[in-house]
């Protein structure tokens, strides 16, 4: 075949046009991500009645400012200068163990808010065209005015593909469909399968909307949220993406071990992947210092789940000493609920309320994503133990001297229920 000079010129022009088109698409994709902040997530670092914390991502400008604007919803959603509140935070590049990416991680906190009030907000760089959509949240009532509080418990959403994370999103959406006034989420770890997979993280966040932009989430660090190495494990995949309290044990990475008071509950989050002995001492001091009537602990590898994690045996002794009511666990990818336990012994019945701090109940709420394990061998402590082959969630309601735990499949069918009564 003979190619003329004219044909060669045409081919060059076409190739150049295709290349420019590809570059234009790439620029458009990047600019679109940068123009609209993404992976926006709400957390708590302080008083749930008067504050909130936020993290979000941006592309191409890892040094862009972190700005949040708020206004009382329904009064000034246009964020007019006379009505809005403005807070600034910190920005850093999303630094991996190998290189610094072009993504920016933005973290900011807002405080001094009015309790029991709905706010509209947006996050961005402060420049026009670089704001998120307008979102909203409602602050908690003051503790003395708090009559009832519900929160959602999920765990092990881990996946790889967008189809995997769609299942996680459906589970969370069903939880808020049934409990639209739930105030926060406790996630017991293993958010994604591979902690260094940036696209998986993006899918996790995308499928968790709108819940995680409307209520705070308290994540627990799981083994799949950590990068293991011969030197020391790295926790940046989870700590970079969430703005969390820095009040844990000194040897535990900030954001992986912390505690908060929400309503009448004191919630302590522990990291089962490192510094276990150091966290034991912190836990003693933390539980001794709180005056909250309800004590809840969240871990990933549980002492009494589908199987036992013997490395945290000392923690169970501390739970016994301070009469922790409920331990939320993950890792086993099945549903498991213990009898009330004290000193490793059963202290109550499976189908009767736990009364007078008779023992601690340990629960694994199955996985919330696609990865469901075979049911493990029954143990002496199992009051309920099953694998129904479906993702699950739980709703926990505290009202006065009563805590009600209700577990459901991802389509809303009830699975288990129990009550703790003070």
N, C-alpha and C positions, 0 to 999 in steps of 0.2 A: 504494500500500500504506500503510495506517494503522498506526503503531506506538504502542501504548498506553504510559502511564506505567509500568505493571507490566512490559511488555516491555523498556522502556528500562533499568529497574533491573536486570533479569536480565542484559541485555547488559553493563552496567557490571560486575556481579559476575563474569561469565564472563571479561571482559577483564582484570579485576584478578587473577583466579586464574591466567590464562595468564601474565601478566606476572610474578607471584610465582614461578610454576613455572620460567620462563626464568631468573630471577635465582637461584633455588635451584640449578638445574642448573649455572649459571656458577660459583656459590660452591663447589658440590661439586667441580667440575672443578679450580678453583684450589686448594682446600684439599687435594684429593687429591695434586696435584703438589707442594704445599708439604709435606704430611705425609711424603711419600716423596721423598727427594732423587733426582734423575734426571741423566742424562748423566754418570754416574760414569766416570772414566777414570784409569787408572794410568800413570804415567810414571816417569822417573828424573831425579834431579838430582845423584846421588852414587853411592856404592859399591853395586853391585847385590847384593852379598852381605850387606849390613847395612842397607839403606835402601830406601825407596820414596817417591814423590810422588803426590799425588792432586789432582784437580779434580772438582767436581760443581756442579750447579745446584739452585736452589730458587725457588719462586714466592712473591710477595707480601711476603716479608721479606728484602729485599736487604741488611739489616744483621744478619741472624741469625749467631750464632757458627759457626765451622767447627771441628768436633770429630771426631777419629777414635779409636775404641777397638779394641784388638787383644788377642788372646790366642793362645797356642799351640794350634793346632787339635787337637781331641780331648781337651783337658785342661779348658778352661774356656770353652766356646763361649757360656755364659750371661753372660760378662763380669762375673763377680763381682769386687768391688773388690780383693780380695786377690790376684787373678791377672791382672787386665787391665793393659795399658799404655794411657795416654791422651795424645794429642797435640792441640794446638790450632793453628789456622792463621789465615788472613786472609780476610775477606769484603769484596767490593766489588760495587756494582751493575754489571750488564752495560751499560756505557755505549756507545752507538753513536755514529756520527759526527753524528747528529741529535738524540738525546735519550737520557736514562737510562731504561732499562726497569725493570719491577718485578721482574725476575729477579735473584737474587743469584748471584754466582760465588764459590765457596768453594775455597780452595787450602790444602793442608797437606802437611807432610812428616813421615815417621817415620824414625828412625835408631836406632842401637845394637841392631839386631836380631841374632839368631843366624844364622849362615850355614847354608844348606842345610836350612832349617826351614819347615814349612808353618804359616801364621798364618791365623786367622779374623779378620775385621774388619768394622766397620760405620762409616758416616759419617753425620753429621747435625748438629743444633744442640745436642745434649746433653740435649734434653727428651724425655720419653716421648712416643711417637707421632710423632716427627719423625726417627726413625732409618731408614736404608736396610735392606734385607734383609741377612742375614749373608752375606758374601762371603769369598773366600780367595785367597791367593797363596803362592808358595814362594820364599824367598830363594835366590840363587845360591850355589854352593859357593865356597870360597876359591880364588883363582887357582891355587895350587899343588896343589889337589885336583881341579881342573877337567879332566876327561878328554875331554869332547866337548860342543859347544854348537851347537844349531840355532836359527836365527831365521827368521822369515817376512818376505818382501819383497812389497809390493803398491804400486800407484800408481793415481792418477786414478780414484778411486771416484765422481767427480763425477756428480751427478744432480739432479733437481728434485722428482720425485714419490716417494711411499712405495714404489711399484712399482720405481722406479729403484734405490732404496737396498736393496730386498730382494735384488736381484742382487748388490750389494756384500756384503751379509751372507752370502749363500750361498757366495760366493768365499772369504771369510774362514773361515767354518765348515768348508768342505772342507779348507782348509789345516791347521786344527787337528785335523780328523778323521784326516788322514794323518800329521800330526806333533804328537801330543798333548803332547809334552814340549818343544815349541818354547818358548824363554825370553822372546822379545820380538818386536816387529814394527817394521819400518822402512817407513813410508808415504812415498812420494816426491812427495806434494803433489797439489793440486787435489782436496780432500776433497769439496767441493760445487761446484755450478755457479755459484751466486750467493752471494758471501760474506756478504751482508747478509740472507739468507733464514734467519731463526731456525728455522722449521719444518723446513727441509732439514737444518740442523745437528742438530736433535733426532732426525730420522729416521736420520741417519748414526750417531749414538751408539747409538740403540735397536737397529739392525741389527748393530752390532759386538759386542754382548753375546752370550756371556759373555767373549769373548777379552780385551777391553780392561779388564775389571775383574779379570782373573786374571793377565795378563802386561803389562809396560810396552809402550807404543807410543812410537816416536820419529818425530814428524811432520816432514816437510820442507815449507817454504812454497812453494806454487805460485802461478802468476799468477792463478788463480781463488780464491785465499785472501786476496787483497789488494784493497782498495778504491782504485782509481786516482782521482786528482784533479789539478787544475791546479797545486796547491801542492806536495803531497807525498803519496806513497801511504800508506795507513793499514793497519796490520797487526793491528788489534785483533780481527778475527773469529777468527783462529787463536791469537794469543798469549793472549787472555782465556780460552780454553777448555782450555788445556793448561799444566801446571806443568812448566817446562823449565829447563835450566841457563842461567845468565846469565854465561857465560864466553867469549862470542864477541867479535868486533870491536866497538869502541866505537860505530862509526857504523851498525852493523846492529842493528835492533830486537831487544831481549832476547827470547830464545826462538826466533829465526829462524836463528841461526848459533851453533852450540855443538859441543862434543865430549865424548865419554865413553869410558872404558875398561870393557868388558864381557868377562869371561873373558880370553882372550888377544888380543882385538881392540881396536883403537883406532878409533872411529867418529867422523868429522867430518861435521857437517851444515852445508851452505852454502846461502845465500839468493841465488838467481839474479835476484831482482827489485829489488835495491838494493845500494848500497855494495860493488860488485864489486871495485874496486881496493883498498879498505880491507880486505876479507876476504882478499885475496891475501897481504898482509903478515901478517895474523893466521894464515893457513894455514901459511906458512913457519915461523913460530914454534911453532905447535901441533904440526906433524909433527916438527920438530927436537927437541921436548922429550919425545916419547913414546919409551918403550923397548919397547912392545908389538910382538910379531913380526908381527901381521897389521894392515894398514892398509886401512881401508875408508872411502870417501867417499860421501855421499848428496847428490844435487842434484835439482832439478826439470828445468830446461832443460839438457840434457846436451850436452857437447862432441862426443860421438860417439854419437848416437842414430839415429833414423830420418833426421834431418838434423843439421847441426851448428849450435851456438849460438856464434857467433864472439866474442861479448862476453867469454866465459870462457876464451879461448885462453891467457891467462897462467896460469890455474889448471892447465891440462894440463902446462905446463912445470914447475910445482911438483910435480905428481904424478910426473913423470919423475924429478925430482931426488931425491925421497924414496922412490921405488919403491913407490908405492901399488899394492896388489894388485888392488882391485876398485872400480869406480865404479858406483853404482846410480843410475839416471836415471828420469825420468818424461816427461810432456808430449806425447809423440808418439803415444800410444794405438795402439801396434803392438808386436810383439816384435822386438827387435834385439839381437844380441850381436856385439861386435867381435872381430877377431883381437887377440891381445896387441899393444899399440902402445907404441912409444917414439920420441920426437921425430917423431911423425907418420908413422912407418914401421911396417910389419908385421914382427913379430919372432918369429912362431911359426905353427903350423898350427891349423886350426879343430878338428881331431879328436884333438889330442895334448895332454897336460897342459902347462900353462905352468910351466916350471921355472926355478929360480935367478934369480927376479925379472926374467925376460926382458922383460916388458912388463906394462902395465896392461890389464885387460879392462873394457870399458864395456857395460852391459846396460840395456835398457828391458824391463820385464816385462809389456808390454802394459797395458791398462787392467784394473782390477778391477771396474768397473761396466759400465753399458750403452753408454757412449760409445766406440765403436770406429771409428778412422779408416781410410781406404783406405791400403794399403801405399804408402809413398813409394818414390822411385827408389833402386835399389841404389847404394851407394857402395863405394869401394875397401876401406874398413875393415870391411865387413860379412862376418863369418864365417857368421852365420845371420840371416836377415831375412825376416819373414813376417807375414801377417795371417790368422789362422785363424778370425776372426769370433766368438771366444769370450773372455770375461773370463779372466784368468790370475793366478797367483801363483807365487812361487818359494820354495823352502826352501834355506837356506844352512847347511851344517854344517862347523864347524871342529873338527878332531880332530888334535892334535899339529901336524905339519908339512904337513897336507893340508887344503885347502878344497874342498868339493864343492858345486856350484851345480846345482840341479834345478828346472826350470820345468814347470808343469802347467796344464792348462785348469781351469776352475771345477768341472768334474765329475771331476777327478782323473786325467785322461789325460796321460801324459808328453809333453812337447814338445821339451825340450832339456836337455842335461847337459854340464858341463865341470868340469875339475879344475885347481886351482892347487897346485903342490907346491913347498915351500921346500927 
